[in-house]
Structures are given as C-alpha cells and as structure tokens.
Amino acid sequence: SYALVQLCRLKGHEIVVDTMCGNGSLGLDACKSFKHVQALNGDNSEPSVRRCFQNAQLSEGVGTSKMQVVRWDASCLPLRSGTVDVVVTDMPFGKKVGTKENNKAMYPGWIEEISRILKPGTGRAVLLTTERLMLDKILANDKQTIWNCIDKRGVWIGGTRAMIYVLLRK
C-alpha cells in the first residue's frame, strides 16, 4: 500500500479517497506519509468499515480526525462532483472478494464515478487491478477522453500478476 500511496504524488492539503477500502491500509499510509492529507475511506462491507475505523483509531498519528470511514456503494458515491484530489484503490481481483463477472459489470460504472468526483485537470487516480485487459478496454473506449494514463507498472501480488495504473483526470 505504501508504494501505491507514493505514486499518488500527494502534496499539501489534499483529499484522498479509497472507494473500496477494506481494512483501510491505503488511507492510513497516506495520512502517515503526508502530514496535511485528509483521507476518506469507504466500503460496501460493514465488517470492512468497522475494521477500517478501528485501524484509524488505533493508528498513532492518524485517528478519525485525519481519516474518516463510511459505508457506501462505490458506484454511487455520496460526494460532490470535482471535489476530490486523489482516488487510490486496490480494486477487487475477483478471487477473495467478488467474481470476475461482478468486476465486468462493476468496473465501467465505477471508473465513470471516480471521474465524476475527481477535480478536472488535476485529479489523479492510482489503481491496482488484475483486470488489465478490462481496464485497458474501458480507458480506450472513453469517448470523452477523460483520462490520461501517465504510468502503468506490472507487479506481482501473492503470485498473481497485477497492474498499477496512474491516471490523470483531464
């Protein structure tokens, strides 16, 4: 998670959102690594939200004042358009959480939703996924040319080939 947060290139008083936070490690690393960052973590799983909240409370130097945790549907975020500086998310691989079919249905709408909440021109997304072909296709079919892919890095996660995408919201 530390590597993903570093790829966000955070600066100043930015707002970082993890739309599928699990235990909250991305938000925690953002808050620990960057003094003035505010993190907003959400998940659709109540146990994940509870775990993330507990981790924020127990993490030295973070707490719930720097990192807020909410339960939400990542495809319909309760955030105003163009208000978020960075989205950083470890997207579902379709193995432990969800399925490949669920990802196929969820990814396009979710990508559209994060483009809505990110600030045009400066908003960034750092995404970890095993669904490389699917995400490449979604980004290639982006008729409005909303995204500029500024970096792609292949990584191995527990024996699984994955890709990190660093995107700029145009």
C-alpha positions, 0 to 999 in steps of 0.5 A: 500500500505504501508504494501505491500511496507514493505514486499518488504524488500527494502534496499539501492539503489534499483529499484522498479517497479509497472507494473500496477500502477494506481494512483501510491500509491505503488511507492510513499510509497516506495520512502517515506519509503526508502530514496535511492529507485528509483521507476518506475511506469507504466500503460496501462491507460493514465488517470492512468499515468497522475494521477500517475505523478501528485501524484509524483509531488505533493508528498513532498519528492518524485517528478519525480526525485525519481519516474518516470511514463510511459505508457506501456503494462505490458506484454511487458515491455520496460526494460532490462532483470535482471535489476530490484530489486523489482516488487510490484503490486496490480494486477487487481481483475477483478471487477473495472478494467478488467474481470476475463477472461482478468486476465486468459489470462493476468496473465501467460504472465505477471508473465513470464515478471516480471521474465524476468526483475527481477535480478536472485537470488535476485529479489523479487516480492510482489503481491496482487491478488484475483486470488489465485487459478490462481496464485497458478496454474501458480507458480506450473506449472513453469517448470523452477522453477523460483520462490520461494514463501517465504510468502503468507498472506490472507487479506481482501480488501473492503470485498473481500478476497485477497492474498499477495504473496512474491516471490523470483526470483531464 
